[in-house]
């Protein structure tokens, strides 16, 4: 019995050491790399947005708004393609017969609300609109069809990436534990190599729940690389 216990302790000790020193696969930026930004929209990133009360601290602490603008600028400077995966809800989306917790909340607070998929009436400066400082960059980006829950499974992001020969993605945007993480997971399953820009995202902070910290754990366990905006700039300027 003593030998068994000793062996178990040795195994557990090895396991703890292994997880404390997770491998770092790295991420090499090349001509097949693109930047993907999820939900760079007013409802997430502006004090005027409907979620600011829960995401504002994380957005402010991470300097997310400015860092996302830097990511857009870096892409422009290096002629790297940018894909924006937005989140919109139209009147027909309110006819869903069941929803998850945050789907229900988003519909209740009219988050990302648009009046009509065929019209931009009321879109300008609404919560569904893009942050104004990003628009000059988004004008040259690929804006995909909207995702409806969290991931790109229901839009054309993967198709657009494949058609451009992209197999490596630098991922940023809102919000970390929901749309960013869901995009990361689906892109990984689709065979893309993914890096995360950790301070070009943010998430809700609620009593007993720090969604940003939760996302960072999964990013570090799943992505090829997690880096700051400054580290991304260094990598892109090599």
VOROLUM-982224 format. One record per residue: residue in three letters; x, y, z of N, C-alpha, C in turn. Coordinates in steps of 0.2 Angstrom, whole numbers, plus 5000, padded with zeros to 4 digits. Atoms other than C-alpha are relative to their C-alpha. Layout:
<pts>
alaXYZXYZXYZ/...
</pts>
This chain:
<pts>
unk500449945000500050005000500450065000/unk499649945000501450125004500350014994/unk499749995007502250094987499550034996/unk500649985004500550124979499950085001/unk500149934998500350294988500650044998/unk499449965002502150344984500050014993/unk500150005007501850304966499550054998/unk500549955002500250404965500250075001/unk499849934999501050554973500550024995/unk499549985006502450544960499750024994/unk500449995006501250534946499650075001/unk500349934999500250684953500450065000/unk499549945000501750784956500350014993/unk499849995007502350754938499450044996/unk500649975003500550804932500050075002/unk500149934998500550964942500650044997/unk499449975003502351004935499850014993/unk500249995007501750974917499550054999/unk500549955001500251084919500350075002/unk499749944998501251214927500550034995/unk499549985005502451224912499649984993/unk500450025007501151214897500550024995/unk499649995006502051204880499850074997/unk500149945003502151364870500149994992/unk499950025007501851314852500250064995/unk499849945003502151494846499550014994/unk500449985006501351584831500450044995/unk499649965004502251634816499650044995/unk500449965005501451774805500349994993/unk499850015007501551744787499550034995/unk500549975005500651784771499349975000/unk500650035000499251664775499650025007/unk500249984994498851764791499550054999/unk500549945000497251874794499950015007/unk500349984994496551964808499350005000/unk500850014999494751924814499850045006/unk500349964994493852054825499349985001/unk500750014999492252004833499750065004/unk500549954997490852134838500450065002/unk499749944998491852294838499550065000/unk500649965001490152384841499950045006/unk500249954994489452524852499749965006/unk500350044994488452404863500549975005/unk499550034996490052324869500550055003/unk499449964999491352464868499950075002/unk500149934998490552624872499650015007/unk500449984994489852704888499350014998/unk500750005002488252724878499749944998/unk500250065001488152544875499649975005/unk500550034995486852434884500449955005/unk499750044995488152324892500650035004/unk499449974997489352454898500049995008/unk500150004993488752434916500449935003/unk499650064998489552254916500749994997/unk499350015004490952264903500450065001/unk499649945000491552444906500650005004/unk499450004996492752404920500649964996/unk499650045004493552264909500350044994/unk499749965006493652374894500450055001/unk499649954998494352514903500749985003/unk499450024997495652414913500549974994/unk499650035005496252324897500250054994/unk499949955006496252484886499849974994/unk500250045006495252384874499850044994/unk500249965006494552524863500650024996/unk499449985004496252594859500449944998/unk499750065002497052424858499749974994/unk500350035006495852364845500150054994/unk499849955005496152524835500749994998/unk499350025002498052484836500049944995/unk500050065004497652314829499850014993/unk500349985007496652384814500650044997/unk499449975003498152504811500549964998/unk499450045002499452374811499849964994/unk500250035006498452274799500050044994/unk500049955006498252424787500850014998/unk499349985001500152464789500449944996/unk499750065002500652284785499649964994/unk500550035005499252254772499849935001/unk500350064997498552114782499350004999/unk500850005000496752064778499750005007/unk500449994994495452104791499349974999/unk500750035000493852004794499650025006/unk500549984994492452074805499449965000/unk500650044999491151964812499650035005/unk500449964995489752064819499449965002/unk500650034997488252024829499450054999/unk500649965001486552084824499449965001/unk500750044999484752044829499550044996/unk500649975004483252084817499449985003/unk500650024997481452074821499849935000/unk500250075001481251894815500449965006/unk499650044995482651844828499650005007/unk500350004994481451894842499449955000/unk500550055001480251754836500349935002/unk499750074998481451614843499649975006/unk500450034995480551494854500349985006/unk499650024994481951454866500750044999/unk499449965000483551544871500449985006/unk499650014995485051524882500050065005/unk500049944995485351644897500250074997/unk499849935003486251784888499750014994/unk500549985006485251764872499450035002/unk500649974997483751804883500250075002/unk499849934997484651954891500150044994/unk499949955006485252024874499450024997/unk500649985003483552014867499650055004/unk500449954996482752094882500350075000/unk499749935000483952244882500150034993/unk499949985007483852254863500750024998/unk499350005002485652224861500149994992/unk499950015007486352244843499450004995/unk500650005003484652284837500050044993/unk500149975006484252324819499349994998/unk500750005002482552364811499949954995/unk500250035006482752274795500749974997/unk499350025003484152164787500150034993/unk499949975007483852254770500050075001/unk500049934999483952424778500450025005/unk499549974995485152534787499650065004/unk500449954997483752644794500149995008/unk499950004993484152694812500749965002/unk499450044999485852594811500650055003/unk499449964998487052744812500050025007/unk499949984993487652774830499649965004/unk500350044996486552644836500449955004/unk499650054997487152504848500349954995/unk499750055005487352384833500550034996/unk499549975004488452514824500749995002/unk499350004998490352504824500250065003/unk499749944997491352614835500350054994/unk499849955005491652774825500750004998/unk499350005001493552764826500249944996/unk499850065003493552594818499850004992/unk500450005006492452634803500550014994/unk499649995006493852694791500449944999/unk499650075001494752524794499549954997/unk500550055002493152424792499850014993/unk500149995007492852504776500449964995/unk499650045004494252404769500049935002/unk500050074998493852244778499549964997/unk500550045001492852094775499549995005/unk500550014995491252104785499549954998/unk500450075002490451934786499350015002/unk500750014997488651894789500050005007/unk499950004993488151914807500049935003/unk500150064996488351774819499450025005/unk500649994997486851744829500049985008/unk499950024993487351664846500750025002/unk499349974998489251674849500549984995/unk499450025005490251574836499850014993/unk500149995007490451584817499749944997/unk500350065003489551424815499450024995/unk500649985004488051514808500150064995/unk499949955005488951644797500549984995/unk499650025006490151644782500750025002/unk499349994999491751684791500549954998/unk499650065002492551514788500150004992/unk500050005007492051524770500550064997/unk499749955002492751694768500849995001/unk499350024999494451644776500349954995/unk499750055005494651494765500050024993/unk500049975007494251584749500650054999/unk499449965000495651704754500749965001/unk499450044999496851564757500350015007/unk499849994993496951604776500049945004/unk500150064995497451464788500350025007/unk499849984994498151574802499650065002/unk500549944998497051694812500350035007/unk499949964994497451834825499350025002/unk500749984998495851854835500050055006/unk500149944995495252004845499350025000/unk500749975000493652094849499649985006/unk500550014994492152064861499649944999/unk499750004993491751984872500449945001/unk499550054999493151874878499749935001/unk500250074999492251724885499449984996/unk500650025004490751724873500250004993/unk499950005007491051774855500749994998/unk499350015002492951784855500249925001/unk499950074998493051614864499749954995/unk500450045004491751534853500350004993/unk499650005006492651594837500649965000/unk499450045000494251524843499949935000/unk500150075000493551354847499849984993/unk500250025006492651344830500650004995/unk499549995005494151404820500549945001/unk499650064999495251274829499749944997/unk500350075002494051134825500050004992/unk500050005007494051194807500750004997/unk499350015002495951174806500450074999/unk499649945000496551354808500450015006/unk499549994994498051404819499750075003/unk500349944997497451544831500450035005/unk499749964995498251674841499550055003/unk500549964996497351784854500450075002/unk499849944997497651974858499750015006/unk500350004994497351974876499750075003/unk500249934998497152164879499650034995/unk500449975005496152194863499349965001/unk500650034999494652104871499850025007/unk500249994993493652114888499449965001/unk500650044999492152034896499750035006/unk500449984995490852054909500349985007/unk499850024993491252064928499450015004/unk500650004996489852014939500149975007/unk499850034993489751964957500149925000/unk499750075000490751804959500149974993/unk499850025007491051794940500450054996/unk499549965004492551874931500149964993/unk500150035006492151824913500750004996/unk499349995003493851894907500549955002/unk499550054998494851784918499949934998/unk500250075003493851634913500249994993/unk499850015007494251664895500749994999/unk499350005000496051694898500349935001/unk499950074998496151514906500049964993/unk500150055006495451434890500450034994/unk499549985005496451544878500749975001/unk499350034999498051494886500149935000/unk500050075000497551314886499949984993/unk500250025006496951314868500350034994/unk499749975005497651444857500849994999/unk499250015001499451434849500450055004/unk499749954996499851594857499550065002/unk500449944997499151734868500550055001/unk499549945000499951904866499750065001/unk500349934999499652084871500150044993/unk500049965006499452214858500750034998/unk499349985001501252274860500449954998/unk499750065002501852104858499849984993/unk500250015007500852084842500450054995/unk499649945004501652254835500749974999/unk499350035000503352174839500049954995/unk500050065004502952014830499950034992/unk500249975006502152114815500650044997/unk499549965003503652224813500749974999/unk499450035000504952094813500249994992/
</pts>
